Amino acid sequence: MNLRTVPAREGLQWAMLGIRTFWRQPLAMSGLFFLFMAVVSLVSMVPVIGGALALVLLPGLTAGIMAATQKASEGLFPMPAILLSAFKDKTQRKAMLQLGGLYALGLLFLMAASMLADGGGFAKVYLGGASVSPELVNSGAFQSALWMTMLLYVPLSMLFWHAPALVYWQQIEPVKSLFFSWMACWRNKAAFTVYTLAWMVIFVGAGLMALLVTSLLGDAQMMMAVLMPLALMVTAMFFTSMLFTVKACFSASPLDQDLAA
């Protein structure tokens, strides 16, 4: 497989392509993202194993969002069933679940590492086993665990960023897909830095827009009513943009032909 190295400025283009594609099919992409969130939330509610099972399903569901993005980029309306398209084939389903298992193990390792900083307070909150209080969040140990987890999540994200697409379209073995994903992210770290900064600006801008709207309305209680839908919509745009990072990093390979099919 041929990996491409792209200039840093392409990171901004990835973000813009995601926004543009989202608005080609806004109802479909919004609905699919809400369905994505609903599936994860419902699975998380399963007693004992719900949290881990949701993590296992995440790569496959992410591949479904990418498949929907491809349809939307072609001007087609992606149907809800496309979200589960990575699980339809038996062989592919097995590979996706293996990839999801690796992701769950990686995230649990992060939680275990965070326990070294605060004894498990952050991990309990993240995994839904403890309530959040101002005293807990403002504690030095909790803050240390939070920053440690954020830093460790960067290499984990690099390993899994392209992996769902590689397993889904190229039928690459899960472990090998992690290697290719890491290499693609590392070679294009400048573009991904610009991409990350672009989305940070977009999210902050959305928050400022919500603040401006509520200020004009003169009702501070409207803040969350405006902010939450706007934040979810921007997050849906972010997920829509993920496919274009894959296509840029692998577009000189057979993967691009499969994505364009």
KATA-V356862 format. One record per backbone hydrogen bond with DSSP energy under -1.0 kcal/mol. NH is the residue of the N-H (numbers start at 1). CO is the residue of the C=O. If there is no record, write none. Layout:
<<NH;CO> <NH;CO>>
//
This chain:
<<4;249> <10;7> <11;8> <13;9> <14;10> <15;11> <16;12> <17;13> <18;14> <19;15> <20;16> <21;17> <22;18> <23;19> <25;21> <29;25> <30;26> <31;27> <32;28> <33;29> <34;30> <35;31> <36;32> <37;33> <38;34> <39;35> <40;36> <41;37> <42;38> <43;39> <44;40> <46;43> <49;47> <50;46> <53;49> <54;50> <55;51> <56;52> <57;53> <58;54> <61;57> <62;58> <63;59> <64;60> <65;61> <66;62> <67;63> <68;64> <69;65> <70;66> <71;67> <72;68> <73;69> <75;72> <76;71> <82;79> <83;80> <84;81> <85;82> <87;84> <88;85> <93;89> <94;90> <95;91> <96;92> <97;93> <98;94> <99;95> <100;96> <101;97> <102;98> <103;99> <104;100> <105;101> <106;102> <107;103> <108;104> <109;105> <110;106> <111;107> <112;108> <113;109> <114;110> <115;111> <116;113> <117;114> <118;114> <119;115> <124;120> <125;121> <126;122> <127;123> <128;125> <129;124> <137;133> <138;134> <139;136> <143;139> <144;140> <145;141> <146;142> <147;143> <148;144> <149;145> <150;146> <151;147> <152;148> <153;149> <156;152> <157;153> <158;154> <159;155> <160;156> <161;157> <166;162> <167;163> <168;164> <169;165> <170;166> <172;166> <177;173> <178;174> <179;175> <180;176> <181;177> <182;178> <183;179> <184;180> <185;181> <186;182> <187;183> <188;184> <189;186> <192;188> <193;189> <194;190> <195;191> <196;192> <197;193> <198;194> <199;195> <200;196> <201;197> <202;198> <203;199> <204;200> <205;201> <206;202> <207;203> <208;204> <209;205> <210;206> <211;207> <212;208> <213;209> <214;210> <215;211> <216;212> <217;213> <218;214> <219;214> <222;219> <223;220> <226;222> <227;223> <228;224> <230;226> <231;227> <232;228> <233;229> <234;230> <235;231> <236;232> <237;233> <238;234> <239;235> <240;236> <241;237> <246;242> <247;243> <248;244> <249;245> <250;246> <253;250> <256;253> <258;254> <259;255> <260;256>>
//
